[in-house]
Amino acid sequence: MAGMFIDVEVDAKVAADPALARKLTDVCPVNIFAQEKDGRLRLVEENLDECVLCELCIKAAPPGTVRVRKLYES
Ligand code: SF4
C-alpha cells in the first residue's frame, strides 16, 4: 500500500492567538497541537502521522485558517 502522510498548516495569525491555540490543543484527539509557554501554537510534528482526519481542528478555527492535507508517496 502506498504511504500516506499528513501535513497540517495553520495560518500565522491563528498560531499566534493563545485562545485559538488552546482550542486546537483541546480538540485534536491525537495531540498534534500543543502550546508554547507564551501560548503560541506549536505543531507536534512527530504526531502528524496519527491524524485521523476528523476535521475537528478545521471546525475549531476560523474558516480556511487550518488546512489538513493528505499527501501520498508516489
Ligand atoms: S483532523 Fe483531527 S486528528 Fe487531524 S489534526 Fe485535525 S483535529 Fe487532529
Backbone and ligand atoms as CSV (ligand in chain L), in Angstrom:
chain,resi,resn,atom,element,x,y,z
A,1,MET,N,N,0.845,-1.193,0.000
A,1,MET,CA,C,0.000,0.000,0.000
A,1,MET,C,C,0.887,1.252,0.000
A,2,ALA,N,N,0.541,2.203,-0.818
A,2,ALA,CA,C,1.313,3.436,-0.869
A,2,ALA,C,C,1.162,4.193,0.448
A,3,GLY,N,N,2.241,4.792,0.873
A,3,GLY,CA,C,2.205,5.517,2.136
A,3,GLY,C,C,1.463,6.831,2.009
A,4,MET,N,N,0.714,7.141,3.025
A,4,MET,CA,C,0.032,8.425,3.054
A,4,MET,C,C,0.567,9.173,4.260
A,5,PHE,N,N,0.794,10.444,4.076
A,5,PHE,CA,C,1.121,11.206,5.265
A,5,PHE,C,C,0.380,12.521,5.264
A,6,ILE,N,N,0.357,13.127,6.386
A,6,ILE,CA,C,-0.491,14.282,6.627
A,6,ILE,C,C,0.370,15.498,6.885
A,7,ASP,N,N,-0.063,16.599,6.324
A,7,ASP,CA,C,0.579,17.855,6.672
A,7,ASP,C,C,-0.509,18.795,7.170
A,8,VAL,N,N,-0.261,19.448,8.270
A,8,VAL,CA,C,-1.231,20.394,8.812
A,8,VAL,C,C,-0.637,21.792,8.717
A,9,GLU,N,N,-1.413,22.698,8.165
A,9,GLU,CA,C,-0.972,24.089,8.050
A,9,GLU,C,C,-1.921,24.979,8.839
A,10,VAL,N,N,-1.337,25.873,9.597
A,10,VAL,CA,C,-2.136,26.807,10.388
A,10,VAL,C,C,-1.665,28.216,10.064
A,11,ASP,N,N,-2.604,29.095,9.754
A,11,ASP,CA,C,-2.236,30.479,9.459
A,11,ASP,C,C,-1.513,31.105,10.654
A,12,ALA,N,N,-0.558,31.957,10.347
A,12,ALA,CA,C,0.275,32.569,11.386
A,12,ALA,C,C,-0.563,33.313,12.436
A,13,LYS,N,N,-1.622,33.965,11.989
A,13,LYS,CA,C,-2.468,34.733,12.909
A,13,LYS,C,C,-3.132,33.822,13.941
A,14,VAL,N,N,-3.579,32.664,13.466
A,14,VAL,CA,C,-4.220,31.695,14.357
A,14,VAL,C,C,-3.179,31.110,15.319
A,15,ALA,N,N,-2.021,30.786,14.779
A,15,ALA,CA,C,-0.967,30.185,15.600
A,15,ALA,C,C,-0.508,31.137,16.699
A,16,ALA,N,N,-0.642,32.445,16.445
A,16,ALA,CA,C,-0.181,33.437,17.414
A,16,ALA,C,C,-1.259,33.809,18.429
A,17,ASP,N,N,-2.451,33.246,18.273
A,17,ASP,CA,C,-3.575,33.586,19.143
A,17,ASP,C,C,-3.713,32.513,20.234
A,18,PRO,N,N,-3.362,32.849,21.471
A,18,PRO,CA,C,-3.356,31.840,22.535
A,18,PRO,C,C,-4.713,31.154,22.741
A,19,ALA,N,N,-5.812,31.894,22.560
A,19,ALA,CA,C,-7.137,31.290,22.774
A,19,ALA,C,C,-7.423,30.242,21.700
A,20,LEU,N,N,-7.098,30.575,20.461
A,20,LEU,CA,C,-7.303,29.611,19.376
A,20,LEU,C,C,-6.324,28.451,19.492
A,21,ALA,N,N,-5.119,28.747,19.916
A,21,ALA,CA,C,-4.116,27.687,20.091
A,21,ALA,C,C,-4.591,26.702,21.158
A,22,ARG,N,N,-5.207,27.242,22.203
A,22,ARG,CA,C,-5.726,26.369,23.257
A,22,ARG,C,C,-6.871,25.499,22.727
A,23,LYS,N,N,-7.734,26.130,21.947
A,23,LYS,CA,C,-8.875,25.413,21.381
A,23,LYS,C,C,-8.394,24.252,20.510
A,24,LEU,N,N,-7.415,24.523,19.667
A,24,LEU,CA,C,-6.880,23.474,18.797
A,24,LEU,C,C,-6.224,22.372,19.625
A,25,THR,N,N,-5.495,22.779,20.639
A,25,THR,CA,C,-4.830,21.810,21.502
A,25,THR,C,C,-5.865,20.913,22.187
A,26,ASP,N,N,-6.995,21.521,22.549
A,26,ASP,CA,C,-8.065,20.762,23.217
A,26,ASP,C,C,-8.793,19.804,22.272
A,27,VAL,N,N,-9.043,20.226,21.033
A,27,VAL,CA,C,-9.909,19.405,20.174
A,27,VAL,C,C,-9.216,18.209,19.535
A,28,CYS,N,N,-7.953,18.322,19.217
A,28,CYS,CA,C,-7.308,17.244,18.460
A,28,CYS,C,C,-7.154,15.991,19.333
A,29,PRO,N,N,-7.742,14.876,18.907
A,29,PRO,CA,C,-7.714,13.662,19.717
A,29,PRO,C,C,-6.335,12.987,19.763
A,30,VAL,N,N,-5.446,13.389,18.874
A,30,VAL,CA,C,-4.136,12.721,18.850
A,30,VAL,C,C,-2.976,13.698,19.109
A,31,ASN,N,N,-3.318,14.822,19.729
A,31,ASN,CA,C,-2.293,15.759,20.216
A,31,ASN,C,C,-1.307,16.237,19.154
A,32,ILE,N,N,-1.842,16.645,18.042
A,32,ILE,CA,C,-0.985,17.210,17.006
A,32,ILE,C,C,-0.679,18.677,17.317
A,33,PHE,N,N,-1.498,19.268,18.181
A,33,PHE,CA,C,-1.276,20.662,18.571
A,33,PHE,C,C,-0.862,20.744,20.025
A,34,ALA,N,N,0.043,21.668,20.286
A,34,ALA,CA,C,0.445,21.944,21.660
A,34,ALA,C,C,0.664,23.451,21.762
A,35,GLN,N,N,0.931,23.912,22.974
A,35,GLN,CA,C,1.171,25.339,23.146
A,35,GLN,C,C,2.547,25.590,23.727
A,36,GLU,N,N,3.185,26.629,23.204
A,36,GLU,CA,C,4.445,27.090,23.793
A,36,GLU,C,C,4.111,27.757,25.123
A,37,LYS,N,N,5.143,28.040,25.901
A,37,LYS,CA,C,4.944,28.706,27.194
A,37,LYS,C,C,4.220,30.043,27.040
A,38,ASP,N,N,4.476,30.735,25.921
A,38,ASP,CA,C,3.838,32.038,25.719
A,38,ASP,C,C,2.435,31.916,25.106
A,39,GLY,N,N,1.950,30.688,24.937
A,39,GLY,CA,C,0.589,30.491,24.459
A,39,GLY,C,C,0.485,30.248,22.964
A,40,ARG,N,N,1.567,30.525,22.247
A,40,ARG,CA,C,1.536,30.294,20.791
A,40,ARG,C,C,1.369,28.814,20.485
A,41,LEU,N,N,0.815,28.567,19.301
A,41,LEU,CA,C,0.611,27.193,18.882
A,41,LEU,C,C,1.928,26.545,18.453
A,42,ARG,N,N,2.064,25.287,18.795
A,42,ARG,CA,C,3.199,24.513,18.307
A,42,ARG,C,C,2.653,23.244,17.664
A,43,LEU,N,N,3.105,22.947,16.471
A,43,LEU,CA,C,2.698,21.704,15.817
A,43,LEU,C,C,3.614,20.585,16.304
A,44,VAL,N,N,3.011,19.494,16.700
A,44,VAL,CA,C,3.803,18.359,17.193
A,44,VAL,C,C,4.059,17.428,16.006
A,45,GLU,N,N,5.171,17.692,15.327
A,45,GLU,CA,C,5.477,17.015,14.057
A,45,GLU,C,C,5.428,15.490,14.183
A,46,GLU,N,N,5.928,14.984,15.287
A,46,GLU,CA,C,6.020,13.520,15.422
A,46,GLU,C,C,4.658,12.856,15.574
A,47,ASN,N,N,3.612,13.662,15.816
A,47,ASN,CA,C,2.260,13.085,15.923
A,47,ASN,C,C,1.451,13.223,14.635
A,48,LEU,N,N,2.020,13.900,13.643
A,48,LEU,CA,C,1.248,14.172,12.423
A,48,LEU,C,C,0.704,12.910,11.764
A,49,ASP,N,N,1.488,11.843,11.821
A,49,ASP,CA,C,1.026,10.620,11.148
A,49,ASP,C,C,-0.083,9.908,11.926
A,50,GLU,N,N,-0.455,10.448,13.088
A,50,GLU,CA,C,-1.556,9.877,13.862
A,50,GLU,C,C,-2.892,10.526,13.485
A,51,CYS,N,N,-2.859,11.537,12.657
A,51,CYS,CA,C,-4.075,12.287,12.319
A,51,CYS,C,C,-5.149,11.346,11.794
A,52,VAL,N,N,-6.360,11.477,12.347
A,52,VAL,CA,C,-7.479,10.623,11.946
A,52,VAL,C,C,-8.451,11.364,11.012
A,53,LEU,N,N,-8.017,12.531,10.536
A,53,LEU,CA,C,-8.818,13.307,9.578
A,53,LEU,C,C,-10.227,13.602,10.092
A,54,CYS,N,N,-10.334,13.841,11.391
A,54,CYS,CA,C,-11.649,14.105,11.992
A,54,CYS,C,C,-12.148,15.516,11.671
A,55,GLU,N,N,-11.231,16.389,11.255
A,55,GLU,CA,C,-11.551,17.775,10.881
A,55,GLU,C,C,-12.023,18.644,12.044
A,56,LEU,N,N,-11.867,18.173,13.263
A,56,LEU,CA,C,-12.256,18.982,14.424
A,56,LEU,C,C,-11.429,20.270,14.485
A,57,CYS,N,N,-10.179,20.168,14.091
A,57,CYS,CA,C,-9.315,21.363,14.103
A,57,CYS,C,C,-9.809,22.389,13.083
A,58,ILE,N,N,-10.247,21.890,11.934
A,58,ILE,CA,C,-10.727,22.783,10.877
A,58,ILE,C,C,-11.977,23.516,11.347
A,59,LYS,N,N,-12.838,22.795,12.076
A,59,LYS,CA,C,-14.082,23.396,12.571
A,59,LYS,C,C,-13.836,24.326,13.762
A,60,ALA,N,N,-12.735,24.117,14.467
A,60,ALA,CA,C,-12.460,24.909,15.667
A,60,ALA,C,C,-11.880,26.277,15.341
A,61,ALA,N,N,-11.372,26.432,14.136
A,61,ALA,CA,C,-10.701,27.684,13.775
A,61,ALA,C,C,-11.532,28.433,12.733
A,62,PRO,N,N,-11.261,29.723,12.565
A,62,PRO,CA,C,-11.984,30.472,11.527
A,62,PRO,C,C,-11.810,29.791,10.164
A,63,PRO,N,N,-12.832,29.853,9.311
A,63,PRO,CA,C,-12.800,29.137,8.034
A,63,PRO,C,C,-11.529,29.406,7.230
A,64,GLY,N,N,-10.919,28.330,6.763
A,64,GLY,CA,C,-9.774,28.463,5.880
A,64,GLY,C,C,-8.431,28.659,6.556
A,65,THR,N,N,-8.433,28.780,7.884
A,65,THR,CA,C,-7.164,29.104,8.551
A,65,THR,C,C,-6.383,27.867,8.979
A,66,VAL,N,N,-7.062,26.728,9.027
A,66,VAL,CA,C,-6.364,25.470,9.315
A,66,VAL,C,C,-6.625,24.537,8.146
A,67,ARG,N,N,-5.563,23.960,7.618
A,67,ARG,CA,C,-5.701,23.056,6.469
A,67,ARG,C,C,-5.007,21.737,6.785
A,68,VAL,N,N,-5.722,20.666,6.542
A,68,VAL,CA,C,-5.144,19.332,6.728
A,68,VAL,C,C,-5.000,18.717,5.345
A,69,ARG,N,N,-3.777,18.460,4.962
A,69,ARG,CA,C,-3.512,17.928,3.625
A,69,ARG,C,C,-3.119,16.468,3.700
A,70,LYS,N,N,-3.729,15.717,2.821
A,70,LYS,CA,C,-3.318,14.322,2.672
A,70,LYS,C,C,-2.301,14.258,1.554
A,71,LEU,N,N,-1.166,13.720,1.854
A,71,LEU,CA,C,-0.115,13.618,0.847
A,71,LEU,C,C,0.185,12.145,0.647
A,72,TYR,N,N,0.463,11.807,-0.573
A,72,TYR,CA,C,0.744,10.407,-0.866
A,72,TYR,C,C,2.145,10.279,-1.414
A,73,GLU,N,N,2.811,9.258,-0.994
A,73,GLU,CA,C,4.122,8.980,-1.556
A,73,GLU,C,C,3.937,8.304,-2.900
A,74,SER,N,N,4.641,8.795,-3.897
A,74,SER,CA,C,4.440,8.223,-5.233
A,74,SER,C,C,5.147,6.890,-5.369
L,1,SF4,S1,S,-8.087,16.391,11.585
L,1,SF4,FE1,FE,-8.471,15.691,13.722
L,1,SF4,S2,S,-6.750,14.360,14.185
L,1,SF4,FE2,FE,-6.157,15.536,12.372
L,1,SF4,S3,S,-5.050,17.329,13.173
L,1,SF4,FE3,FE,-7.206,17.923,12.958
L,1,SF4,S4,S,-8.116,17.532,14.974
L,1,SF4,FE4,FE,-6.170,16.409,14.904
